[in-house]
Amino acid sequence: MNAFPGRIGVVGAGALGGYYGSLLARAGFDVHFLMRRDYDAVKRDGLKVQSIRGDFHVVPPVHRTAAELGPCDVVIIGLKATDNDALGELLAPVVSPATVVLTLQNGLGNEERIASVLEQRGIGRGNIVGGVAFLCSNRIAPGVINHTDHGWIRIAEFEGQERERTSAVKSIFDRAGIDCQIGESVPRIRWEKLLWNIPFNGLGVAAGRADSAVIMADPELLGTARALMHEVVAAARADAVELDAGEVERMIDRTRSMGAYKSSMQLDFEAGRALEVEAIIGEPVRRARAAGISVPHMEMLYALVRRLDAHNRG
Amino acid sequence: MNAFPGRIGVVGAGALGGYYGSLLARAGFDVHFLMRRDYDAVKRDGLKVQSIRGDFHVVPPVHRTAAELGPCDVVIIGLKATDNDALGELLAPVVSPATVVLTLQNGLGNEERIASVLEQRGIGRGNIVGGVAFLCSNRIAPGVINHTDHGWIRIAEFEGQERERTSAVKSIFDRAGIDCQIGESVPRIRWEKLLWNIPFNGLGVAAGRADSAVIMADPELLGTARALMHEVVAAARADAVELDAGEVERMIDRTRSMGAYKSSMQLDFEAGRALEVEAIIGEPVRRARAAGISVPHMEMLYALVRRLDAHNRG
């Protein structure tokens, strides 16, 4: 483990992968970016990060194809979950039995998709570390990322029991000044994030582009948000994750203090981009249904956002 | 009753009031229209109805104010429920203890609003006849109505027991060739209509301007519509209305055969007009809540459509 990490590959280097990858590059790690859309700009000018914690600029190696990137010691996946169909093609050339694959994607089901790709290469689920990022950042131009708030990460072993490699991944982030905590399990860190993401991403789209302040100020919408959160708690429990009973009201209080915050799904919707509706709402609904848990608000939110996504891009 | 009806006043002479009033005028009744927006056009050119049952044209008396219209034997209210705040001003000059007041408005709560106006004039609830209209018509220009489908009416005494005047109102419509049935009670005819209106008007707005064909073709949206209908059945039951158990599936089958039908609420939304969200969804939700009936889908639909209405006109 002394040489760990050697080569770090960032797959899906948008607002999230670009931000964390740039911080790691700035800290001196050997970070390689796999990018298509922004390849030319970054090859020429590097990555520019405009951040509330100070602007900076890195000129890292960048690759146009996964084959060119080649095997990495650590792969960080920042793909939108809507692009998960590309995981097979993107991961196959960059993973080996020694690779740690960290996904920082939204929602449920990403680790399972990655596991099935690794399995085809004879690599087990133990190589996967799940993570959630609490980050407000946008790609505002090719190779230019605007970081407006937060940035902490919570990670956990996909296989369950904590391993040395989880701590090793944490230490990489630590050394780059990124707040990284180790969570109890992948389901726990994911459901904890869904407790906010399901109501506020979903209603941000379904309730007429409603930012968090609109939802908090409308007693009927706030009632819906609260009902959704209680259903998330019940669905998480069926997935063996016991969320703290007081967390719903604490999260509502924190959201009240956030002001008018637009969720990533609302921003995607307004920009006409595909929504992460399956990862953030659809898969949680399917797990609740499979467990026989009644989640009427989540089901209705799924039906509406799924349709609005198709309508918005149709 | 021999002279019944003498003067018939139509209050709210848009696509609905204008259509039925014109049919009654054509049949030789003494029909007077109270109108503001279309007064000049109708005063000059009369009312023109383009109908699937044959176009026709009438030149009835038209009045700009309720005082000018004066007391009527029958008042037919075709106002949008969103304009119910004007009921006091519009009704006071045109009602007497002998006036029959028929509302053909959408949703719940209209008769109660009318009753409180009449009460201030010392007139009891027995003068009120409730009605629902199954009509597809649009006002396409000042004084011009386009009738595209249906047109039958179901009426009932607001006070409960059937009276002679209900039959008398039915006979007026009969003589004008309008299919009019007498229902068991106002709550029954209203909840029967809400069984369709709540899911298809509501989702027509909340699911991205979804006509009936869009909802029927999407298994998640259809599941939401079905769940809403079962909640309407439960809410109606708490209001002492037992809807037939098979009616949900029969109505879904009928809706499937309707093709791509846009509800009135969807049309209002697309035109930027105020939605009848309180009458069609809000009041049913409040009655269910008061009765302690769980209606999560209805509550969420109410929260969303209420917000979308405000956002659409904001």
Chai-1 contact restraints between the chains, C-beta under 6 A:
chainA,res_idxA,chainB,res_idxB,connection_type,confidence,min_distance_angstrom,max_distance_angstrom,comment,restraint_id
A,A206,B,L304,contact,1.0,0.0,6.0,A-B,restraint_1
A,A207,B,L304,contact,1.0,0.0,6.0,A-B,restraint_2
A,A207,B,R307,contact,1.0,0.0,6.0,A-B,restraint_3
A,G208,B,R307,contact,1.0,0.0,6.0,A-B,restraint_4
A,G208,B,L308,contact,1.0,0.0,6.0,A-B,restraint_5
A,G208,B,H311,contact,1.0,0.0,6.0,A-B,restraint_6
A,D218,B,R307,contact,1.0,0.0,6.0,A-B,restraint_7
A,E220,B,A303,contact,1.0,0.0,6.0,A-B,restraint_8
A,E220,B,R306,contact,1.0,0.0,6.0,A-B,restraint_9
A,L221,B,A303,contact,1.0,0.0,6.0,A-B,restraint_10
A,L221,B,R307,contact,1.0,0.0,6.0,A-B,restraint_11
A,T224,B,M300,contact,1.0,0.0,6.0,A-B,restraint_12
A,T224,B,A303,contact,1.0,0.0,6.0,A-B,restraint_13
A,P296,B,P296,contact,1.0,0.0,6.0,A-B,restraint_14
A,P296,B,H297,contact,1.0,0.0,6.0,A-B,restraint_15
A,H297,B,P296,contact,1.0,0.0,6.0,A-B,restraint_16
A,H297,B,M300,contact,1.0,0.0,6.0,A-B,restraint_17
A,M300,B,T224,contact,1.0,0.0,6.0,A-B,restraint_18
A,M300,B,H297,contact,1.0,0.0,6.0,A-B,restraint_19
A,M300,B,M300,contact,1.0,0.0,6.0,A-B,restraint_20
A,A303,B,E220,contact,1.0,0.0,6.0,A-B,restraint_21
A,A303,B,L221,contact,1.0,0.0,6.0,A-B,restraint_22
A,A303,B,T224,contact,1.0,0.0,6.0,A-B,restraint_23
A,L304,B,A206,contact,1.0,0.0,6.0,A-B,restraint_24
A,L304,B,A207,contact,1.0,0.0,6.0,A-B,restraint_25
A,R306,B,E220,contact,1.0,0.0,6.0,A-B,restraint_26
A,R307,B,A207,contact,1.0,0.0,6.0,A-B,restraint_27
A,R307,B,G208,contact,1.0,0.0,6.0,A-B,restraint_28
A,R307,B,D218,contact,1.0,0.0,6.0,A-B,restraint_29
A,R307,B,L221,contact,1.0,0.0,6.0,A-B,restraint_30
A,L308,B,G208,contact,1.0,0.0,6.0,A-B,restraint_31
A,H311,B,G208,contact,1.0,0.0,6.0,A-B,restraint_32
